[in-house]
Structures are given as C-alpha cells and as structure tokens.
Amino acid sequence: MNITAIKTSLESDEHVSRWFEALIDLPPVRAELSGNDTTAKLYQEMDAASGIKRLTCVHAISLRMIEKDIAGESKELSLYGLCERYSRKYGVPGLVDKLFARDYLRSQSLIALGLAVGISAPAHSSTPYKILLIALLSTAILTIAYLPVFYRRLK
C-alpha cells in the first residue's frame, strides 16, 4: 500500500476525510490511539480546533493509525480495502457503504424530482420537455440499477 496515495486521498477527498474523522472519533479507536503521547496531543488539538486546523489533526491521527496498522505488511491493500478492514474491526459502515448510501439517496431524489416535475407538467408540454424528462428518469433508473455492481467491485 502506498502511504503517499492514502495521504493524498485523505487531504483531497472530502468523503475519505470525513469517514476517517468519524472513525478516529469513535471511543474505542480514540482509546486505542491515545496511548501514544504524540497522538494524545493531536487529539487534544483536534478537540480544541475547528476548520483547517481540525482537518490537519484528523489527517495526522489517521495517518499514524494507518502506518501503525500496515507496518510490515507485504500485501497490497487499497484504500477501500483498508476502510473495509477498519469497518469490520470497529463495527461501523465502511467507506464504500457510505458512498453507496449517498449515491443511492441522490439517485432516488433525482427520480422523485423527475416524477414530481412530470406529474405537475401540463399535458400540453412541449416534446423537448418530455424527452428531457424521459432522459432524466432513464439516467436515474440506470444509475440505481448499476450502483450495486459498481460498489461491489470497490470492495
């Protein structure tokens, strides 16, 4: 596993960053990691900070946890695989599960919006409007149908 790639994902992907923030704030994770003086100090800074300073602490704590857990491993593990490992260990939904739920909710909302617009549209609406509505609903339905396949491959 490339720690540089993980660091880049932590710093640039808000979903990864938020997932790790929630993970390291869990009481069992906090208790496990706070045994180290440096990490305990980072937790204190994180609790007192907000915004970018808080995110910097979240990233530092997360990277310390990851480096500790993968030290000496020869097997390549993706970021998603690592998150799945943590989700099983601490009994929380994995990153892939969170992303799936978010995308599923978005696509359901898109269908509901399309149906609401379609139902409220007058019967004499223009043909381009009807084509656009059909394309919108078709895209949303195809997205929902494909989501499980896409996310199963990530795990």
C-alpha positions as CSV (number, residue, x, y, z in Angstrom):
1,M,0.0,0.0,0.0
2,N,1.3,3.4,-0.9
3,I,1.1,5.7,2.1
4,T,1.6,8.7,-0.1
5,A,-1.5,7.8,-2.2
6,I,-3.5,7.4,1.0
7,K,-2.3,10.7,2.4
8,T,-3.3,12.4,-0.9
9,S,-6.8,10.8,-0.7
10,L,-7.2,11.9,2.9
11,E,-6.2,15.5,2.0
12,S,-8.1,15.9,-1.2
13,D,-11.2,13.7,-0.9
14,E,-13.8,15.1,1.5
15,H,-15.6,11.8,1.8
16,V,-12.5,9.9,2.8
17,S,-11.5,12.7,5.2
18,R,-15.0,12.8,6.8
19,W,-15.1,9.0,7.1
20,F,-11.7,8.9,8.9
21,E,-12.8,11.8,11.1
22,A,-15.8,9.8,12.2
23,L,-13.7,6.7,12.7
24,I,-10.9,8.2,14.8
25,D,-13.6,9.9,17.0
26,L,-15.1,6.6,18.0
27,P,-14.4,5.9,21.7
28,P,-12.6,2.5,21.1
29,V,-10.4,4.0,18.4
30,R,-9.7,7.1,20.5
31,A,-8.8,5.0,23.5
32,E,-6.5,2.7,21.4
33,L,-4.7,5.6,19.7
34,S,-4.4,7.9,22.7
35,G,-1.9,5.6,24.4
36,N,0.7,7.3,22.4
37,D,1.7,10.8,23.7
38,T,2.0,12.3,20.3
39,T,-1.4,11.1,19.2
40,A,-3.0,12.1,22.5
41,K,-1.6,15.6,21.9
42,L,-3.1,15.6,18.4
43,Y,-6.4,14.5,19.8
44,Q,-6.3,17.5,22.3
45,E,-5.5,19.9,19.4
46,M,-8.3,18.3,17.3
47,D,-10.9,18.7,20.0
48,A,-9.9,22.4,20.5
49,A,-9.6,23.3,16.9
50,S,-12.0,23.8,14.0
51,G,-11.8,24.2,10.3
52,I,-8.5,23.5,8.6
53,K,-6.6,23.1,11.8
54,R,-9.0,20.3,12.9
55,L,-8.7,18.6,9.5
56,T,-4.9,18.7,9.8
57,C,-5.1,16.9,13.1
58,V,-7.6,14.4,11.7
59,H,-5.2,13.7,8.8
60,A,-2.2,13.3,11.1
61,I,-4.1,11.0,13.5
62,S,-5.5,8.9,10.7
63,L,-2.1,8.5,9.0
64,R,-0.5,7.5,12.3
65,M,-3.2,4.8,12.8
66,I,-2.8,3.6,9.2
67,E,1.0,3.5,9.4
68,K,0.8,1.6,12.7
69,D,-1.7,-0.9,11.3
70,I,0.0,-1.7,8.0
71,A,3.6,-1.7,9.3
72,G,5.4,-4.8,8.0
73,E,2.5,-5.9,5.6
74,S,3.7,-7.1,2.3
75,K,0.2,-7.5,0.8
76,E,-1.1,-4.6,-1.3
77,L,-4.3,-3.2,0.1
78,S,-6.4,-0.4,-1.5
79,L,-7.8,2.5,0.5
80,Y,-11.2,0.9,0.2
81,G,-9.9,-2.4,1.4
82,L,-8.3,-0.7,4.4
83,C,-11.5,1.1,5.2
84,E,-13.4,-2.2,5.0
85,R,-10.9,-3.7,7.4
86,Y,-11.5,-0.9,9.9
87,S,-15.3,-1.1,9.4
88,R,-15.2,-4.8,10.3
89,K,-12.8,-4.2,13.2
90,Y,-14.8,-1.4,14.8
91,G,-18.3,-2.4,13.6
92,V,-19.1,0.7,11.6
93,P,-20.2,1.1,8.0
94,G,-17.3,1.2,5.5
95,L,-16.4,4.0,3.2
96,V,-17.8,2.1,0.2
97,D,-21.1,1.6,2.2
98,K,-21.3,5.3,2.9
99,L,-20.6,6.2,-0.7
100,F,-23.2,3.7,-1.9
101,A,-25.8,5.1,0.5
102,R,-25.1,8.7,-0.6
103,D,-25.3,7.9,-4.3
104,Y,-28.4,5.8,-3.8
105,L,-30.1,8.6,-2.0
106,R,-29.1,11.1,-4.7
107,S,-30.4,8.9,-7.4
108,Q,-33.7,8.3,-5.6
109,S,-34.0,12.0,-5.1
110,L,-33.4,12.5,-8.8
111,I,-36.2,10.1,-9.7
112,A,-38.6,11.7,-7.2
113,L,-37.8,15.1,-8.6
114,G,-38.3,13.9,-12.1
115,L,-41.6,12.3,-11.2
116,A,-42.8,15.4,-9.4
117,V,-42.0,17.6,-12.4
118,G,-43.5,15.1,-14.7
119,I,-46.7,14.8,-12.8
120,S,-47.0,18.6,-12.3
121,A,-46.3,19.3,-16.0
122,P,-49.3,20.2,-18.1
123,A,-50.4,17.7,-20.7
124,H,-49.7,20.1,-23.5
125,S,-45.9,20.4,-22.6
126,S,-43.5,20.6,-25.5
127,T,-41.9,17.5,-26.9
128,P,-38.3,18.6,-25.9
129,Y,-39.5,18.9,-22.3
130,K,-40.9,15.4,-22.4
131,I,-37.7,14.0,-24.0
132,L,-35.6,15.7,-21.3
133,L,-37.8,14.3,-18.6
134,I,-37.6,10.8,-20.0
135,A,-33.8,11.1,-20.3
136,L,-33.6,12.3,-16.7
137,L,-35.7,9.4,-15.3
138,S,-33.9,6.8,-17.5
139,T,-30.5,8.0,-16.3
140,A,-31.5,7.9,-12.7
141,I,-33.1,4.4,-13.1
142,L,-30.0,3.1,-14.8
143,T,-27.7,4.6,-12.2
144,I,-29.7,2.9,-9.4
145,A,-29.6,-0.4,-11.3
146,Y,-25.8,-0.2,-11.7
147,L,-24.8,1.1,-8.3
148,P,-24.6,-2.3,-6.5
149,V,-22.4,-3.7,-9.2
150,F,-20.1,-0.7,-9.1
151,Y,-19.7,-0.7,-5.3
152,R,-19.3,-4.5,-5.1
153,R,-16.2,-4.1,-7.3
154,L,-14.7,-1.5,-5.0
155,K,-14.9,-3.8,-2.0
